[in-house]
Amino acid sequence: MKAVILEDIGKLKVTSMDIPTCGPGEVLVKLEACGICRTDLKCYTMGQRDLHLPRILGHEVAGTVAAMGENVTNLSLGDRVQVAPGIPCGTCSYCLAGFDNLCDEMQIVGFHIDGGFAEYILIPAEGVKFGVLQPIPEHLSFAEAALTEPLACSVNIQDSMNLTSEDTLLIIGAGPLGILNAQLARSRGVNRIIIAETKENRLKLAEEFPIDYIINVKEKDLQQEVLAITKGKGVDGVIPCCPGLEPFSQGINLLAKKGKMGFFSGLIGKDNLGFDLNTIHYKELTVTGGYGCSLAHNQEALRLIAEGQVQIKKMITRNLSLEEVEDGLEMIRNSSELSIVVNF
């Protein structure tokens, strides 16, 4: 089979290798679609704490069941499946409480085990048993199903924030995660959504989605605009969907009293804090983290896509072949596309 292997930081190789064979309880999935995201770019350029090299990257995965090992009884050959990327132990206190994304023994597709930048992916028996292979409804394309994972991460952070219809939400960044969070918030009844962005192509794309205020922060002052929209109060919730410290600081500064910060995108860089930590104290703010997604988040995200509550198809602005993965990573670096999918 063809595969793209990250041999070392900054070193990708398109190669040919044997198709994995199934042991007891394992399932072989033939890839049909795999998303490329900024986390893949981070792994390629910087590494990541959970990444074990060499590795086949790709954790936004959908395909068909090609082979099954002994004792697999809940699947059939040819089943259309989306792969939830986290394989937890299933027995620790976090797993038993439904927080399996926080499992200390978590094995992540594309990080600890080989992922979706290949023609086939082998799902370990533990993942099959835990239910990471989710059936894709017939009306849903593989490409749409592959983008379940980033939406599931958005479900995680918004579950923690518990926003209501009375709240005003500010999303900083109109990339794929910003657009997904905007759609998710609207599906949950949030009636006033603001999105801020610097890039013209993403500002234009944002106009196609249910967003009430789109702010070009290259032309307008974000603080002035937000305070004008909220009549000086500030926003009730902020989700920075970009990795810089400046958007995080801006978000903290723009929260109203009792506001909620969704710490959703890990920070890259070592800039100084752009806010006074005492702001959290004086305004009684809540800062909640969200890392990855649980199986339940994944199931909810796939349901939302299948029901059309979150529109994925028009977010996909580029389709690539497996041989073009490195080109796709450069497109991510340059923010030239919204969502990119490798098709097989």
C-alpha positions as CSV (number, residue, x, y, z in Angstrom):
1,M,0.0,0.0,0.0
2,K,1.0,3.6,-0.4
3,A,1.7,5.6,2.7
4,V,3.1,9.0,3.7
5,I,5.5,8.5,6.7
6,L,6.8,11.3,8.9
7,E,10.3,9.9,9.4
8,D,11.6,12.9,11.4
9,I,10.5,16.5,12.0
10,G,10.2,18.2,8.6
11,K,10.9,14.9,6.7
12,L,7.9,13.3,5.0
13,K,8.3,10.3,2.6
14,V,5.8,8.8,0.2
15,T,6.6,5.1,0.2
16,S,5.2,1.6,-0.4
17,M,4.7,-0.9,2.4
18,D,2.8,-4.0,3.2
19,I,-0.9,-3.9,4.0
20,P,-1.3,-4.7,7.7
21,T,-2.9,-8.0,8.6
22,C,-5.5,-8.4,11.3
23,G,-4.9,-10.2,14.5
24,P,-7.6,-11.3,16.9
25,G,-10.2,-8.5,17.5
26,E,-8.5,-6.1,15.0
27,V,-10.1,-4.4,12.0
28,L,-8.5,-3.2,8.8
29,V,-10.1,-0.1,7.2
30,K,-9.5,0.9,3.6
31,L,-9.2,4.7,3.6
32,E,-11.7,6.7,1.6
33,A,-11.0,10.2,3.1
34,C,-8.7,11.8,5.6
35,G,-8.6,15.4,6.7
36,I,-5.4,17.5,7.0
37,C,-5.4,20.0,9.9
38,R,-3.1,22.4,11.7
39,T,-2.2,19.7,14.3
40,D,-0.8,17.6,11.4
41,L,1.3,20.7,10.4
42,K,2.5,21.1,14.0
43,C,3.6,17.4,14.1
44,Y,5.4,17.9,10.8
45,T,7.2,21.2,11.7
46,M,7.6,21.0,15.5
47,G,6.6,17.6,16.8
48,Q,3.9,17.1,19.5
49,R,4.0,15.7,23.0
50,D,2.0,12.5,22.0
51,L,3.8,11.9,18.7
52,H,6.0,8.9,18.4
53,L,8.3,8.8,15.3
54,P,8.4,7.5,12.6
55,R,4.7,7.7,12.2
56,I,1.9,7.8,9.5
57,L,0.0,11.0,10.5
58,G,-3.7,11.7,9.9
59,H,-6.4,11.4,12.6
60,E,-9.5,12.6,10.7
61,V,-10.4,9.3,9.1
62,A,-13.2,7.6,7.2
63,G,-13.3,4.4,5.1
64,T,-14.7,1.0,4.7
65,V,-14.1,-2.3,6.6
66,A,-11.7,-4.3,4.4
67,A,-10.8,-7.2,6.8
68,M,-11.6,-8.4,10.3
69,G,-9.7,-10.6,12.8
70,E,-11.2,-13.3,14.9
71,N,-14.0,-12.4,17.4
72,V,-15.1,-9.2,15.6
73,T,-18.9,-9.7,15.6
74,N,-20.4,-6.2,15.4
75,L,-19.1,-5.2,12.0
76,S,-19.3,-6.5,8.4
77,L,-17.0,-6.3,5.4
78,G,-17.8,-3.2,3.4
79,D,-19.2,-1.2,6.4
80,R,-18.7,2.5,6.0
81,V,-17.0,3.8,9.2
82,Q,-15.6,6.9,10.7
83,V,-12.7,6.4,13.1
84,A,-12.8,8.2,16.5
85,P,-9.1,8.8,17.0
86,G,-8.7,8.1,20.7
87,I,-8.2,4.5,22.0
88,P,-8.4,4.7,25.8
89,C,-7.9,2.0,28.4
90,G,-11.6,1.9,29.3
91,T,-11.0,1.1,33.0
92,C,-9.4,4.1,34.7
93,S,-11.4,6.7,36.6
94,Y,-11.5,9.1,33.7
95,C,-12.8,6.5,31.3
96,L,-15.4,5.3,33.7
97,A,-16.6,8.9,34.2
98,G,-16.9,9.4,30.4
99,F,-13.8,11.6,30.2
100,D,-11.9,9.0,28.1
101,N,-10.1,11.8,26.2
102,L,-8.2,12.4,29.4
103,C,-7.1,8.8,29.9
104,D,-3.4,8.5,30.8
105,E,-3.1,5.4,28.7
106,M,-4.7,6.9,25.6
107,Q,-3.4,5.7,22.2
108,I,-4.2,8.3,19.5
109,V,-4.5,7.5,15.8
110,G,-1.8,9.3,13.9
111,F,0.3,9.9,17.1
112,H,0.9,6.7,19.0
113,I,-0.3,4.4,16.2
114,D,-0.3,4.8,12.4
115,G,-3.0,7.1,11.0
116,G,-4.9,7.9,7.8
117,F,-2.2,9.2,5.4
118,A,-2.1,5.7,3.9
119,E,-4.4,3.4,1.8
120,Y,-5.2,1.2,4.9
121,I,-5.3,1.7,8.6
122,L,-5.3,-1.1,11.2
123,I,-7.5,-0.5,14.2
124,P,-6.3,-2.3,17.4
125,A,-8.6,-4.7,19.2
126,E,-8.9,-2.3,22.1
127,G,-10.3,0.4,19.8
128,V,-12.7,-2.0,18.1
129,K,-13.9,-3.2,21.5
130,F,-14.3,0.4,22.7
131,G,-16.4,1.3,19.7
132,V,-14.2,3.8,17.8
133,L,-15.5,2.6,14.5
134,Q,-18.7,4.6,14.0
135,P,-21.2,3.8,11.2
136,I,-21.5,6.4,8.5
137,P,-25.1,7.0,7.3
138,E,-25.5,6.2,3.6
139,H,-26.4,9.8,2.7
140,L,-23.2,11.2,4.1
141,S,-20.0,11.3,2.1
142,F,-16.7,10.0,3.4
143,A,-15.1,13.4,3.2
144,E,-17.9,14.9,5.4
145,A,-17.6,12.0,7.9
146,A,-13.8,12.4,8.0
147,L,-14.2,15.9,9.5
148,T,-16.2,14.6,12.5
149,E,-13.1,14.8,14.8
150,P,-12.6,18.6,14.7
151,L,-16.3,19.1,15.3
152,A,-16.1,16.6,18.2
153,C,-13.3,18.7,19.7
154,S,-15.7,21.7,19.4
155,V,-18.4,19.8,21.1
156,N,-16.0,19.1,24.0
157,I,-15.2,22.8,24.7
158,Q,-18.8,24.0,24.2
159,D,-20.1,21.3,26.6
160,S,-17.7,22.8,29.2
161,M,-18.8,26.3,28.6
162,N,-22.5,25.7,28.7
163,L,-23.5,28.7,26.7
164,T,-27.2,29.7,26.5
165,S,-29.4,31.5,24.0
166,E,-29.0,34.7,26.0
167,D,-25.2,34.7,25.6
168,T,-23.0,36.5,23.1
169,L,-20.1,34.4,21.8
170,L,-16.9,35.8,20.3
171,I,-14.8,33.4,18.2
172,I,-11.3,34.6,17.3
173,G,-10.2,33.0,14.0
174,A,-12.4,32.0,11.0
175,G,-10.5,28.9,10.1
176,P,-12.1,25.5,10.1
177,L,-12.4,25.3,13.9
178,G,-13.8,28.8,14.1
179,I,-16.5,28.0,11.5
180,L,-17.3,24.7,13.2
181,N,-17.7,26.4,16.6
182,A,-19.9,29.0,15.1
183,Q,-22.2,26.4,13.5
184,L,-22.2,24.3,16.6
185,A,-23.1,27.3,18.9
186,R,-26.0,28.3,16.5
187,S,-27.3,24.7,16.6
188,R,-27.3,24.9,20.4
189,G,-29.3,28.1,20.3
190,V,-26.7,30.8,20.8
191,N,-28.4,33.8,19.1
192,R,-25.5,36.3,18.8
193,I,-22.2,35.1,17.4
194,I,-19.2,37.3,16.5
195,I,-16.2,36.1,14.6
196,A,-12.9,38.0,14.1
197,E,-10.3,37.3,11.4
198,T,-7.4,38.9,9.6
199,K,-7.4,37.0,6.3
200,E,-9.6,38.2,3.4
201,N,-10.3,34.7,2.0
202,R,-11.6,33.4,5.3
203,L,-13.6,36.5,6.0
204,K,-15.3,36.0,2.7
205,L,-16.0,32.3,3.4
206,A,-17.4,33.2,6.8
207,E,-20.2,35.1,5.2
208,E,-21.7,31.7,4.0
209,F,-22.3,30.5,7.6
210,P,-24.7,31.5,10.5
211,I,-22.5,34.3,11.9
212,D,-24.1,37.6,13.0
213,Y,-21.0,39.9,13.1
214,I,-17.8,39.4,11.0
215,I,-15.0,41.6,12.1
216,N,-11.9,42.3,9.9
217,V,-9.4,43.1,12.6
218,K,-7.0,44.4,10.0
219,E,-9.4,47.2,9.3
220,K,-11.3,47.6,12.6
221,D,-10.3,47.6,16.3
222,L,-11.6,44.4,17.8
223,Q,-12.2,45.9,21.2
224,Q,-14.1,48.9,19.9
225,E,-16.2,46.7,17.7
226,V,-17.1,44.2,20.3
227,L,-17.9,46.8,23.0
228,A,-20.1,48.6,20.4
229,I,-22.0,45.4,19.6
230,T,-22.5,44.5,23.3
231,K,-23.2,48.1,24.4
232,G,-20.1,48.2,26.5
233,K,-20.7,45.0,28.5
234,G,-18.3,42.6,26.7
235,V,-19.1,39.1,25.5
236,D,-20.3,36.2,27.6
237,G,-18.1,33.6,26.0
238,V,-14.9,33.6,23.9
239,I,-13.3,30.7,22.0
240,P,-9.9,31.6,20.4
241,C,-9.5,29.2,17.5
242,C,-5.9,30.0,16.7
243,P,-2.7,29.2,18.5
244,G,-1.3,32.6,19.3
245,L,-1.2,34.2,22.8
246,E,-2.5,37.5,21.5
247,P,-6.0,36.2,20.6
248,F,-6.2,34.5,24.0
249,S,-5.3,37.7,25.7
250,Q,-7.7,39.7,23.6
251,G,-10.5,37.3,24.5
252,I,-9.8,37.6,28.3
253,N,-9.9,41.3,28.0
254,L,-13.2,41.3,26.1
255,L,-15.1,39.1,28.5
256,A,-18.0,40.5,30.5
257,K,-18.2,39.8,34.2
258,K,-18.9,36.1,34.8
259,G,-17.7,35.5,31.3
260,K,-16.3,32.1,30.0
261,M,-13.1,31.5,28.1
262,G,-12.9,28.3,26.1
263,F,-9.2,27.4,26.1
264,F,-9.6,25.3,23.0
265,S,-6.4,25.8,20.9
266,G,-3.1,25.1,22.5
267,L,-0.7,28.1,22.5
268,I,2.3,28.3,20.2
269,G,5.0,30.8,21.0
270,K,6.5,32.5,24.1
271,D,5.0,35.9,24.0
272,N,4.2,37.7,27.2
273,L,0.7,37.7,28.6
274,G,-1.4,40.5,27.2
275,F,-3.7,40.7,30.1
276,D,-3.6,41.0,33.9
277,L,-4.1,37.6,35.6
278,N,-6.1,39.5,38.3
279,T,-8.8,40.1,35.6
280,I,-9.9,36.5,36.1
281,H,-10.3,37.3,39.8
282,Y,-12.0,40.7,39.5
283,K,-14.5,39.7,36.8
284,E,-15.1,36.2,38.3
285,L,-14.2,34.7,34.9
286,T,-14.2,31.0,34.1
287,V,-11.4,29.6,32.0
288,T,-12.2,26.1,30.9
289,G,-9.9,23.8,28.9
290,G,-10.8,21.4,26.1
291,Y,-8.3,18.7,24.9
292,G,-9.3,16.4,22.0
293,C,-12.6,14.6,22.2
294,S,-14.2,11.6,24.0
295,L,-16.1,8.9,22.2
296,A,-19.4,10.5,23.2
297,H,-18.3,13.8,21.7
298,N,-17.4,12.0,18.5
299,Q,-20.8,10.3,18.4
300,E,-22.6,13.6,18.9
301,A,-20.5,15.3,16.2
302,L,-21.3,12.6,13.7
303,R,-25.0,12.9,14.5
304,L,-25.0,16.7,14.0
305,I,-23.3,16.3,10.6
306,A,-25.7,13.6,9.5
307,E,-28.7,15.7,10.5
308,G,-27.4,18.7,8.6
309,Q,-27.2,20.9,11.8
310,V,-23.5,21.5,10.9
311,Q,-22.7,21.9,7.2
312,I,-19.4,20.3,6.3
313,K,-19.5,20.0,2.5
314,K,-19.1,23.7,1.8
315,M,-16.2,23.9,4.2
316,I,-14.1,21.6,2.1
317,T,-12.3,23.9,-0.3
318,R,-9.6,21.5,-1.5
319,N,-9.4,17.8,-2.3
320,L,-6.0,16.2,-2.7
321,S,-4.4,12.9,-3.5
322,L,-2.2,11.0,-1.0
323,E,0.9,12.1,-2.9
324,E,0.0,15.7,-2.3
325,V,-0.1,15.6,1.5
326,E,3.0,17.7,1.9
327,D,1.4,20.3,-0.5
328,G,-1.7,20.2,1.8
329,L,0.4,20.9,4.8
330,E,1.9,24.0,3.1
331,M,-1.7,25.1,2.3
332,I,-2.5,24.8,6.0
333,R,0.6,26.8,6.9
334,N,-0.5,29.6,4.5
335,S,-4.1,29.4,5.5
336,S,-5.0,29.4,1.8
337,E,-7.9,26.9,2.2
338,L,-10.6,26.3,4.8
339,S,-10.7,22.5,5.1
340,I,-8.5,20.1,3.1
341,V,-9.3,16.4,2.5
342,V,-7.2,13.6,1.1
343,N,-9.3,11.3,-1.1
344,F,-8.4,7.8,-2.0
